[in-house]
């Protein structure tokens, strides 16, 4: 049960951090184009999902952290 708690805790923290960092990056690099806004509108069907990418990265890092934390705890109890 501790393995699950460590994984979920680190996953939530990392996902929150990735969302904040990606939001700041996208906000800082956004440049509105007003000339194209009025002339045409296009819809991208195959857009990439940044929340999925950040969730995948957060889950991978959380899994690695939980394995290392549990491995260290097991070796200290021996």
C-alpha positions in Angstrom: 0.0 0.0 0.0 2.9 2.3 0.7 4.2 1.8 -2.9 0.8 3.0 -4.2 0.8 6.0 -1.9 4.3 7.1 -2.9 3.4 6.6 -6.6 0.2 8.5 -6.5 1.7 11.3 -4.4 4.6 11.8 -6.6 2.4 11.5 -9.7 0.1 14.3 -8.5 2.9 16.6 -7.6 4.8 16.0 -10.9 1.6 16.4 -13.0 0.8 19.7 -11.3 4.3 20.9 -11.9 4.3 19.9 -15.6 1.0 21.6 -16.1 2.2 24.8 -14.5 5.5 24.8 -16.5 3.8 24.0 -19.8 1.1 26.7 -19.2 3.8 29.3 -18.5 5.7 28.3 -21.6 2.7 28.4 -23.8 1.6 31.8 -22.4 5.0 33.3 -22.8 5.4 32.1 -26.4 1.9 32.9 -27.7 1.7 35.5 -30.3 -1.8 36.3 -31.6 -2.2 36.8 -35.4 -5.0 39.2 -35.9 -4.8 39.3 -39.7 -5.5 35.6 -40.1 -8.2 35.6 -37.5 -10.8 37.5 -39.5 -10.0 36.0 -42.9 -10.2 32.3 -42.4 -10.8 29.7 -39.7 -9.2 26.3 -39.7 -9.8 23.4 -37.4 -7.0 20.9 -36.7 -8.4 17.4 -36.3 -5.0 15.8 -35.5 -3.8 18.1 -32.8 -1.4 16.7 -30.2 -2.6 16.6 -26.7 -0.1 18.3 -24.3 -2.0 17.2 -21.2 -1.5 13.6 -22.3 2.2 14.1 -22.8 2.7 15.8 -19.4 0.6 13.0 -17.7 2.8 10.4 -19.4 6.0 12.1 -18.4 4.7 12.6 -14.8 3.6 9.0 -14.5 7.0 7.7 -15.7 9.0 9.9 -13.4 6.6 9.1 -10.5 7.1 5.4 -11.2 10.9 5.7 -11.1 10.7 7.8 -7.9 8.4 5.3 -6.2 10.7 2.4 -7.1 13.8 4.2 -5.8 12.0 5.2 -2.6 10.7 1.8 -1.9 14.1 0.2 -2.8 15.9 2.5 -0.3 13.3 1.8 2.4 13.6 -1.9 1.9 17.4 -1.8 2.1 17.4 0.2 5.3 15.1 -2.3 7.1 17.4 -5.3 6.4 
